Amino acid sequence: LEFRAGVPVREQAQFRKYADISESFSDYVRFLQTNPRYQDALAVAGDERDFAFGLQNAGYATDPAYADKILAIVQQLRAD
């Protein structure tokens, strides 16, 4: 589900395949570090709220509630 001009639209997309979770995280970090558009988010990576909204503002996800959803997951994990 992607958002185009604020409207949710179903899209078919290809995803990368990894041998394990470690390879997935390494690729994610490399992706962020090598894309200039995410440098502001990385600069505040020590603050999960600023980082999540930094990714959202840089266009990481099309969902306008991306950062709020990520932060809700963080809160849930802390509660467990």
Distance bins in CASP14 RR format, pairs under 12 A and 6 or more apart:
PFRMAT RR
TARGET T0000
AUTHOR 0000-0000-0000
RMODE 2
METHOD distances of the structure
MODEL  1
1 7 0 0 0 0 0 1 0 0 0 0 0
1 8 1 0 1 0 0 0 0 0 0 0 0
1 9 1 0 0 1 0 0 0 0 0 0 0
1 10 1 0 1 0 0 0 0 0 0 0 0
1 11 1 0 0 1 0 0 0 0 0 0 0
1 12 0 0 0 0 0 1 0 0 0 0 0
1 13 0 0 0 0 0 1 0 0 0 0 0
1 61 0 0 0 0 0 1 0 0 0 0 0
1 62 0 0 0 0 1 0 0 0 0 0 0
1 63 1 0 0 1 0 0 0 0 0 0 0
1 64 0 0 0 0 0 1 0 0 0 0 0
1 65 0 0 0 0 0 1 0 0 0 0 0
1 66 0 0 0 0 0 1 0 0 0 0 0
1 69 0 0 0 0 0 1 0 0 0 0 0
2 8 1 0 0 1 0 0 0 0 0 0 0
2 9 1 0 1 0 0 0 0 0 0 0 0
2 10 1 0 0 1 0 0 0 0 0 0 0
2 11 1 0 1 0 0 0 0 0 0 0 0
2 12 0 0 0 0 0 1 0 0 0 0 0
2 13 0 0 0 0 1 0 0 0 0 0 0
2 59 0 0 0 0 0 1 0 0 0 0 0
2 61 0 0 0 0 1 0 0 0 0 0 0
2 62 1 0 1 0 0 0 0 0 0 0 0
2 63 1 0 0 1 0 0 0 0 0 0 0
2 64 0 0 0 0 0 1 0 0 0 0 0
2 66 0 0 0 0 0 1 0 0 0 0 0
3 9 1 0 0 1 0 0 0 0 0 0 0
3 10 0 0 0 0 0 1 0 0 0 0 0
3 11 0 0 0 0 0 1 0 0 0 0 0
3 56 0 0 0 0 0 1 0 0 0 0 0
3 59 0 0 0 0 0 1 0 0 0 0 0
3 61 0 0 0 0 1 0 0 0 0 0 0
3 62 1 0 1 0 0 0 0 0 0 0 0
3 63 1 0 1 0 0 0 0 0 0 0 0
3 64 1 0 0 1 0 0 0 0 0 0 0
3 65 0 0 0 0 1 0 0 0 0 0 0
3 66 0 0 0 0 1 0 0 0 0 0 0
4 10 0 0 0 0 0 1 0 0 0 0 0
4 11 0 0 0 0 1 0 0 0 0 0 0
4 62 1 0 0 1 0 0 0 0 0 0 0
4 63 0 0 0 0 0 1 0 0 0 0 0
4 64 0 0 0 0 0 1 0 0 0 0 0
5 62 0 0 0 0 1 0 0 0 0 0 0
5 64 0 0 0 0 0 1 0 0 0 0 0
6 62 0 0 0 0 1 0 0 0 0 0 0
6 63 0 0 0 0 1 0 0 0 0 0 0
6 64 1 0 0 1 0 0 0 0 0 0 0
6 65 0 0 0 0 0 1 0 0 0 0 0
7 62 0 0 0 0 0 1 0 0 0 0 0
7 63 0 0 0 0 0 1 0 0 0 0 0
7 64 0 0 0 0 0 1 0 0 0 0 0
8 62 0 0 0 0 1 0 0 0 0 0 0
8 63 0 0 0 0 1 0 0 0 0 0 0
8 64 0 0 0 0 1 0 0 0 0 0 0
8 65 0 0 0 0 0 1 0 0 0 0 0
9 62 0 0 0 0 1 0 0 0 0 0 0
9 63 0 0 0 0 0 1 0 0 0 0 0
11 62 0 0 0 0 1 0 0 0 0 0 0
13 62 0 0 0 0 0 1 0 0 0 0 0
15 24 0 0 0 0 0 1 0 0 0 0 0
15 27 0 0 0 0 0 1 0 0 0 0 0
16 23 0 0 0 0 1 0 0 0 0 0 0
16 24 1 0 0 1 0 0 0 0 0 0 0
16 26 0 0 0 0 0 1 0 0 0 0 0
16 27 1 0 0 1 0 0 0 0 0 0 0
16 28 0 0 0 0 1 0 0 0 0 0 0
16 30 0 0 0 0 0 1 0 0 0 0 0
16 31 0 0 0 0 1 0 0 0 0 0 0
17 23 0 0 0 0 1 0 0 0 0 0 0
17 24 0 0 0 0 1 0 0 0 0 0 0
17 27 0 0 0 0 0 1 0 0 0 0 0
18 24 1 0 1 0 0 0 0 0 0 0 0
18 25 0 0 0 0 1 0 0 0 0 0 0
18 26 0 0 0 0 1 0 0 0 0 0 0
18 27 1 0 0 1 0 0 0 0 0 0 0
18 28 0 0 0 0 1 0 0 0 0 0 0
19 26 0 0 0 0 0 1 0 0 0 0 0
19 27 0 0 0 0 0 1 0 0 0 0 0
20 26 0 0 0 0 1 0 0 0 0 0 0
20 27 0 0 0 0 0 1 0 0 0 0 0
21 27 0 0 0 0 0 1 0 0 0 0 0
21 28 0 0 0 0 0 1 0 0 0 0 0
22 28 0 0 0 0 0 1 0 0 0 0 0
22 29 0 0 0 0 0 1 0 0 0 0 0
23 29 0 0 0 0 0 1 0 0 0 0 0
23 30 0 0 0 0 0 1 0 0 0 0 0
24 30 0 0 0 0 0 1 0 0 0 0 0
24 31 0 0 0 0 0 1 0 0 0 0 0
25 31 0 0 0 0 0 1 0 0 0 0 0
25 32 0 0 0 0 0 1 0 0 0 0 0
26 32 0 0 0 0 0 1 0 0 0 0 0
26 33 0 0 0 0 0 1 0 0 0 0 0
27 33 0 0 0 0 0 1 0 0 0 0 0
27 34 0 0 0 0 0 1 0 0 0 0 0
28 34 0 0 0 0 0 1 0 0 0 0 0
28 35 0 0 0 0 0 1 0 0 0 0 0
28 38 0 0 0 0 0 1 0 0 0 0 0
28 42 0 0 0 0 0 1 0 0 0 0 0
28 55 0 0 0 0 0 1 0 0 0 0 0
28 60 0 0 0 0 0 1 0 0 0 0 0
29 35 0 0 0 0 0 1 0 0 0 0 0
29 38 0 0 0 0 0 1 0 0 0 0 0
29 42 0 0 0 0 1 0 0 0 0 0 0
29 45 0 0 0 0 0 1 0 0 0 0 0
30 38 0 0 0 0 0 1 0 0 0 0 0
30 42 0 0 0 0 0 1 0 0 0 0 0
31 37 0 0 0 0 0 1 0 0 0 0 0
31 38 0 0 0 0 1 0 0 0 0 0 0
31 41 0 0 0 0 0 1 0 0 0 0 0
31 42 0 0 0 0 0 1 0 0 0 0 0
31 55 0 0 0 0 0 1 0 0 0 0 0
31 58 0 0 0 0 0 1 0 0 0 0 0
31 60 0 0 0 0 1 0 0 0 0 0 0
32 38 1 0 1 0 0 0 0 0 0 0 0
32 39 0 0 0 0 1 0 0 0 0 0 0
32 40 0 0 0 0 0 1 0 0 0 0 0
32 41 1 0 0 1 0 0 0 0 0 0 0
32 42 1 0 0 1 0 0 0 0 0 0 0
32 43 0 0 0 0 0 1 0 0 0 0 0
32 45 0 0 0 0 1 0 0 0 0 0 0
32 51 0 0 0 0 1 0 0 0 0 0 0
32 54 0 0 0 0 0 1 0 0 0 0 0
32 55 0 0 0 0 1 0 0 0 0 0 0
32 58 0 0 0 0 1 0 0 0 0 0 0
32 59 0 0 0 0 0 1 0 0 0 0 0
32 60 0 0 0 0 1 0 0 0 0 0 0
33 39 0 0 0 0 1 0 0 0 0 0 0
33 41 0 0 0 0 0 1 0 0 0 0 0
33 42 1 0 0 1 0 0 0 0 0 0 0
33 43 0 0 0 0 0 1 0 0 0 0 0
33 45 0 0 0 0 0 1 0 0 0 0 0
34 42 0 0 0 0 0 1 0 0 0 0 0
35 41 0 0 0 0 1 0 0 0 0 0 0
35 42 0 0 0 0 1 0 0 0 0 0 0
35 55 0 0 0 0 0 1 0 0 0 0 0
35 58 0 0 0 0 1 0 0 0 0 0 0
35 59 0 0 0 0 0 1 0 0 0 0 0
35 60 0 0 0 0 1 0 0 0 0 0 0
36 42 0 0 0 0 0 1 0 0 0 0 0
36 43 0 0 0 0 0 1 0 0 0 0 0
36 58 0 0 0 0 1 0 0 0 0 0 0
37 54 0 0 0 0 0 1 0 0 0 0 0
37 55 0 0 0 0 1 0 0 0 0 0 0
37 56 0 0 0 0 0 1 0 0 0 0 0
37 57 0 0 0 0 1 0 0 0 0 0 0
37 58 1 0 1 0 0 0 0 0 0 0 0
37 59 1 0 0 1 0 0 0 0 0 0 0
37 60 0 0 0 0 1 0 0 0 0 0 0
38 44 0 0 0 0 0 1 0 0 0 0 0
38 45 0 0 0 0 1 0 0 0 0 0 0
38 51 0 0 0 0 1 0 0 0 0 0 0
38 54 0 0 0 0 1 0 0 0 0 0 0
38 55 1 0 0 1 0 0 0 0 0 0 0
38 56 0 0 0 0 0 1 0 0 0 0 0
38 57 0 0 0 0 0 1 0 0 0 0 0
38 58 1 0 1 0 0 0 0 0 0 0 0
38 59 0 0 0 0 1 0 0 0 0 0 0
38 60 1 0 0 1 0 0 0 0 0 0 0
38 61 0 0 0 0 0 1 0 0 0 0 0
39 45 0 0 0 0 0 1 0 0 0 0 0
39 54 0 0 0 0 0 1 0 0 0 0 0
39 55 0 0 0 0 0 1 0 0 0 0 0
39 58 0 0 0 0 1 0 0 0 0 0 0
40 50 0 0 0 0 1 0 0 0 0 0 0
40 51 0 0 0 0 1 0 0 0 0 0 0
40 53 0 0 0 0 0 1 0 0 0 0 0
40 54 1 0 0 1 0 0 0 0 0 0 0
40 55 0 0 0 0 1 0 0 0 0 0 0
40 56 0 0 0 0 0 1 0 0 0 0 0
40 57 1 0 0 1 0 0 0 0 0 0 0
40 58 1 0 0 1 0 0 0 0 0 0 0
40 59 0 0 0 0 0 1 0 0 0 0 0
40 60 0 0 0 0 0 1 0 0 0 0 0
41 47 0 0 0 0 0 1 0 0 0 0 0
41 48 0 0 0 0 0 1 0 0 0 0 0
41 49 0 0 0 0 0 1 0 0 0 0 0
41 50 1 0 0 1 0 0 0 0 0 0 0
41 51 1 0 1 0 0 0 0 0 0 0 0
41 52 0 0 0 0 1 0 0 0 0 0 0
41 53 0 0 0 0 1 0 0 0 0 0 0
41 54 1 1 0 0 0 0 0 0 0 0 0
41 55 1 0 1 0 0 0 0 0 0 0 0
41 56 0 0 0 0 1 0 0 0 0 0 0
41 57 1 0 0 1 0 0 0 0 0 0 0
41 58 1 0 1 0 0 0 0 0 0 0 0
41 59 0 0 0 0 1 0 0 0 0 0 0
41 60 1 0 0 1 0 0 0 0 0 0 0
41 61 0 0 0 0 0 1 0 0 0 0 0
41 66 0 0 0 0 0 1 0 0 0 0 0
41 67 0 0 0 0 0 1 0 0 0 0 0
41 70 0 0 0 0 0 1 0 0 0 0 0
42 50 0 0 0 0 0 1 0 0 0 0 0
42 51 1 0 0 1 0 0 0 0 0 0 0
42 54 0 0 0 0 1 0 0 0 0 0 0
42 55 0 0 0 0 1 0 0 0 0 0 0
42 58 0 0 0 0 1 0 0 0 0 0 0
42 60 0 0 0 0 0 1 0 0 0 0 0
43 50 0 0 0 0 1 0 0 0 0 0 0
43 51 0 0 0 0 1 0 0 0 0 0 0
43 54 0 0 0 0 1 0 0 0 0 0 0
43 55 0 0 0 0 0 1 0 0 0 0 0
43 58 0 0 0 0 0 1 0 0 0 0 0
44 50 1 1 0 0 0 0 0 0 0 0 0
44 51 1 0 1 0 0 0 0 0 0 0 0
44 52 0 0 0 0 1 0 0 0 0 0 0
44 53 0 0 0 0 1 0 0 0 0 0 0
44 54 1 0 0 1 0 0 0 0 0 0 0
44 55 0 0 0 0 0 1 0 0 0 0 0
44 57 0 0 0 0 0 1 0 0 0 0 0
44 58 0 0 0 0 0 1 0 0 0 0 0
45 51 1 0 1 0 0 0 0 0 0 0 0
45 52 0 0 0 0 0 1 0 0 0 0 0
45 53 0 0 0 0 0 1 0 0 0 0 0
45 54 0 0 0 0 1 0 0 0 0 0 0
45 55 0 0 0 0 1 0 0 0 0 0 0
46 52 0 0 0 0 0 1 0 0 0 0 0
46 54 0 0 0 0 0 1 0 0 0 0 0
47 53 0 0 0 0 1 0 0 0 0 0 0
47 54 0 0 0 0 1 0 0 0 0 0 0
47 67 0 0 0 0 0 1 0 0 0 0 0
47 71 0 0 0 0 0 1 0 0 0 0 0
47 74 0 0 0 0 0 1 0 0 0 0 0
48 54 0 0 0 0 0 1 0 0 0 0 0
48 55 0 0 0 0 0 1 0 0 0 0 0
48 67 0 0 0 0 1 0 0 0 0 0 0
48 70 1 0 0 1 0 0 0 0 0 0 0
48 71 1 0 0 1 0 0 0 0 0 0 0
48 72 0 0 0 0 0 1 0 0 0 0 0
48 73 0 0 0 0 0 1 0 0 0 0 0
48 74 1 0 1 0 0 0 0 0 0 0 0
48 75 0 0 0 0 1 0 0 0 0 0 0
48 77 0 0 0 0 0 1 0 0 0 0 0
48 78 0 0 0 0 0 1 0 0 0 0 0
49 55 0 0 0 0 0 1 0 0 0 0 0
49 56 0 0 0 0 0 1 0 0 0 0 0
49 67 1 0 0 1 0 0 0 0 0 0 0
49 68 0 0 0 0 1 0 0 0 0 0 0
49 70 0 0 0 0 1 0 0 0 0 0 0
49 71 1 0 0 1 0 0 0 0 0 0 0
49 72 0 0 0 0 0 1 0 0 0 0 0
49 74 0 0 0 0 1 0 0 0 0 0 0
49 75 0 0 0 0 0 1 0 0 0 0 0
50 56 0 0 0 0 0 1 0 0 0 0 0
50 57 0 0 0 0 1 0 0 0 0 0 0
50 67 0 0 0 0 1 0 0 0 0 0 0
50 70 0 0 0 0 0 1 0 0 0 0 0
50 71 0 0 0 0 0 1 0 0 0 0 0
51 57 0 0 0 0 0 1 0 0 0 0 0
51 58 0 0 0 0 0 1 0 0 0 0 0
51 60 0 0 0 0 0 1 0 0 0 0 0
51 66 0 0 0 0 0 1 0 0 0 0 0
51 67 0 0 0 0 1 0 0 0 0 0 0
51 70 0 0 0 0 1 0 0 0 0 0 0
51 71 0 0 0 0 1 0 0 0 0 0 0
51 74 0 0 0 0 0 1 0 0 0 0 0
52 58 0 0 0 0 0 1 0 0 0 0 0
52 60 0 0 0 0 1 0 0 0 0 0 0
52 61 0 0 0 0 1 0 0 0 0 0 0
52 63 0 0 0 0 0 1 0 0 0 0 0
52 65 0 0 0 0 0 1 0 0 0 0 0
52 66 1 0 0 1 0 0 0 0 0 0 0
52 67 1 1 0 0 0 0 0 0 0 0 0
52 68 0 0 0 0 1 0 0 0 0 0 0
52 69 0 0 0 0 1 0 0 0 0 0 0
52 70 1 0 1 0 0 0 0 0 0 0 0
52 71 1 0 1 0 0 0 0 0 0 0 0
52 72 0 0 0 0 0 1 0 0 0 0 0
52 73 0 0 0 0 1 0 0 0 0 0 0
52 74 0 0 0 0 1 0 0 0 0 0 0
52 75 0 0 0 0 0 1 0 0 0 0 0
53 59 0 0 0 0 0 1 0 0 0 0 0
53 60 0 0 0 0 0 1 0 0 0 0 0
53 61 0 0 0 0 0 1 0 0 0 0 0
53 64 0 0 0 0 0 1 0 0 0 0 0
53 65 0 0 0 0 0 1 0 0 0 0 0
53 66 0 0 0 0 1 0 0 0 0 0 0
53 67 1 0 1 0 0 0 0 0 0 0 0
53 68 0 0 0 0 1 0 0 0 0 0 0
53 69 0 0 0 0 0 1 0 0 0 0 0
53 70 0 0 0 0 1 0 0 0 0 0 0
53 71 0 0 0 0 1 0 0 0 0 0 0
54 60 1 0 0 1 0 0 0 0 0 0 0
54 61 0 0 0 0 0 1 0 0 0 0 0
54 66 0 0 0 0 1 0 0 0 0 0 0
54 67 1 0 0 1 0 0 0 0 0 0 0
54 70 0 0 0 0 0 1 0 0 0 0 0
54 71 0 0 0 0 0 1 0 0 0 0 0
55 61 1 0 0 1 0 0 0 0 0 0 0
55 62 0 0 0 0 0 1 0 0 0 0 0
55 63 0 0 0 0 0 1 0 0 0 0 0
55 66 1 0 0 1 0 0 0 0 0 0 0
55 67 1 0 0 1 0 0 0 0 0 0 0
55 69 0 0 0 0 0 1 0 0 0 0 0
55 70 1 0 0 1 0 0 0 0 0 0 0
55 71 0 0 0 0 0 1 0 0 0 0 0
56 62 0 0 0 0 1 0 0 0 0 0 0
56 63 0 0 0 0 1 0 0 0 0 0 0
56 64 1 0 0 1 0 0 0 0 0 0 0
56 65 0 0 0 0 1 0 0 0 0 0 0
56 66 1 0 1 0 0 0 0 0 0 0 0
56 67 1 0 1 0 0 0 0 0 0 0 0
56 68 0 0 0 0 1 0 0 0 0 0 0
56 69 0 0 0 0 1 0 0 0 0 0 0
56 70 0 0 0 0 1 0 0 0 0 0 0
56 71 0 0 0 0 0 1 0 0 0 0 0
57 64 0 0 0 0 0 1 0 0 0 0 0
57 66 0 0 0 0 1 0 0 0 0 0 0
57 67 0 0 0 0 1 0 0 0 0 0 0
58 66 0 0 0 0 0 1 0 0 0 0 0
58 67 0 0 0 0 0 1 0 0 0 0 0
59 66 0 0 0 0 1 0 0 0 0 0 0
59 67 0 0 0 0 0 1 0 0 0 0 0
60 66 1 0 0 1 0 0 0 0 0 0 0
60 67 0 0 0 0 1 0 0 0 0 0 0
60 70 0 0 0 0 1 0 0 0 0 0 0
61 67 0 0 0 0 1 0 0 0 0 0 0
61 68 0 0 0 0 0 1 0 0 0 0 0
61 69 0 0 0 0 1 0 0 0 0 0 0
61 70 0 0 0 0 1 0 0 0 0 0 0
63 69 1 0 0 1 0 0 0 0 0 0 0
63 70 0 0 0 0 1 0 0 0 0 0 0
65 71 0 0 0 0 0 1 0 0 0 0 0
65 72 0 0 0 0 1 0 0 0 0 0 0
66 72 0 0 0 0 0 1 0 0 0 0 0
66 73 0 0 0 0 0 1 0 0 0 0 0
67 73 0 0 0 0 0 1 0 0 0 0 0
67 74 0 0 0 0 0 1 0 0 0 0 0
68 74 0 0 0 0 0 1 0 0 0 0 0
68 75 0 0 0 0 0 1 0 0 0 0 0
69 75 0 0 0 0 0 1 0 0 0 0 0
69 76 0 0 0 0 0 1 0 0 0 0 0
70 76 0 0 0 0 0 1 0 0 0 0 0
70 77 0 0 0 0 0 1 0 0 0 0 0
71 77 0 0 0 0 0 1 0 0 0 0 0
71 78 0 0 0 0 0 1 0 0 0 0 0
72 78 0 0 0 0 0 1 0 0 0 0 0
72 79 0 0 0 0 0 1 0 0 0 0 0
73 79 0 0 0 0 0 1 0 0 0 0 0
73 80 0 0 0 0 0 1 0 0 0 0 0
74 80 0 0 0 0 0 1 0 0 0 0 0
END
